[in-house]
Amino acid sequence: IKAGVPATVFRAVPENRSISGSPPRPGGVSGDVDDEIQRRQSQERADEREMEEMSEHRVFARSSLTRVHIDECRRAKYSPASLGHFLYLEGLEYLMYNTYDVHFYASWALVCLFPRLDNEIHKDMAEAILSEDSEMRPCLFRLTHKAKRKDIGCVPHDLGGPGECPLVRANVYNLHHTGDWKDLPSKFILQVWRNYFVTGDEDFLATCWPAMKVVMIRVMRFVDKKHGLIVHGGWPDHTYDAWSCAGVSAYSGGLWCAALRAYIEASCVLNKEEHMVPNHDACVALLEKAEKNWVKMLWDEKKGYFLYDSMNNASVHADQLAGIWWLKASGLESANVPAEKIHRALQTMYGANVKNFKGGRWGAMNGMKKDLRSVDTQCMQSREVWTGVAYGLAATMLQQRGDKSMREEAMDTGKGIWRACWKDLGYWFQTPEAFDSYGRFRSLAYMRPLAIWAMQYELDRISLEEQGHEGPAAFPHSQSYGGTPGHASRSLAQSMGATPMASVVAGAHVQAAAQAQGHVRPATNGSG
């Protein structure tokens, strides 16, 4: 099936079999299949006549009336163990399913609690990457600009909306042409690698590998060979879709460096070094060049942070270390970004974005001016607190294992979101995407705040490390996955002298403490 083509879809039936199991016609063509095709075509013609009669009240595009049974047309190539499909809306205001730039933050909840379910999201995304939708439509940010809805090799912004055909027609979002966004390619590669690191599911990694290669081929058009980094186009071409960016940025540049490293690691796991595009040696050289230039072009030694971008925007961005956060959370390290600069940038953000905004009471402001004292008011999103970004910043602080005072600062950053949402502003279970310094919110019941599970992920790893467990501590909740543990999970299991622990929603540190007191026996069969 080709996404975006209005056509009734039928289940593929082997030549020598019919849907009902009745004997096939000569030549392998089933009479039942012919009958089913005629029935559906007749129904489709009836629908068209009905629509013609209601033309003055027509509100839906023809493509949205296409009769599609998802189970009949998707995922035939995946194993019977596949869970199927999982869709959830971005928020109450933005009616898009599995919005991928935002799921990048929210996915921590799923990968910690239901990792197989999260794998299915990325499999669907991998399939969508390899599809095309040739519909030309205007972009609302600039109505004079028209773009193709979905190009092959582009990571979709979303997997559709409730008004069309979810999973079949991607990219309901049309504010920008997201095929040219600079963060989505890196986010796909990083999420696939992170899920492999947590679950150890090599089949999942292999399923997504073709899409990873195609993404890498396409994204190279945005990479400047002189410095090895992705270059922004001077418009909001990333998840901050109202905050323009030009040249090289701390956010997308850091994500790109992390994605390059993850891509190289994935090729080694799958023994695909010879099939990499670019080739393995070129990727290694590109990674080294990109990391060094990311520091060289963006680091402000006097103020102690990475600039928002390299074209005279010196905003202190609360999300400047997103790439470093994901790299460390996925068991990898940066060879060319000095640890002391990472630590100093976190200190700067805590002082500027957290403590110098409302005295630290409401979490981390997205953007602060280079004086480190006043809110950057250049656009709507620079002067907002994004709840999920604040949780991501706190998780990055928790990765600084050698600085226990920063652990307290991380908890204080997260607590600021709780104070704002639960005590001062009354959002409660409808935690929004954003709020400003006046308490005005945007998009209740949003995806991104699920990033609080990134904090839980780091707290559990700290707890296990403090108990003396050696090796990379992959998140033990993920052993509810039931598959073969990955390299990180094996190290954890061996250090405990048992098979990986069962899934415990309360947190690995709770189980470990109970086990130490003799209340809980180590799991011996990976079951609950």
Buried (B, 14 or more C-beta within 10 A) or exposed (E): BEBBBBEBBBEEBEEEBBEEEEEBEEEEEBEBBEEBEEEBEEEBEEBEEEBEEEEEEEEEEEBEBBEBEBEEBBBEEBEEEBEEBBBBBBBEBBEBBBBBBBBBBBBBBBBBBBBBBBBBBBBBBBBBBEBBBEBEEEBEBEEEEEBBBBBEBBBBBBBBBEEBBBBBBBBBBBEBBBBBBBBBBBBBBBBBBBBBBBBBBBBBBBBBBBBBBBBBEBBBEBBEEEBBBBBBBEBBBBBBBEBBBBBBBBBBBBBBBBBBBBBBBBBEBBEBEEEBEBEBEEBBEBBBBBBBBBBEBBBBEEBBBBBBBBBEBBBBBBBBBBBBBBBBBBBBEBEBBEEEBBBBBBBBBBBBBBBBBBEBBBBBBBBBBBEBEEBBEBBBBBBBBBBBBBBBBBBBBBBBBEBEEBBEBBBBBBBBBBBBBEEBBEBEEBBBBBBBBEEEBBBBBBBBBBBBBBBBBBBBBBBBBEBEBEBBBBBBBBBBBBBEBBBBBBBBBBBBEBBBBBBBEEBBBBBBBBBEEEEBEBBEEBEE
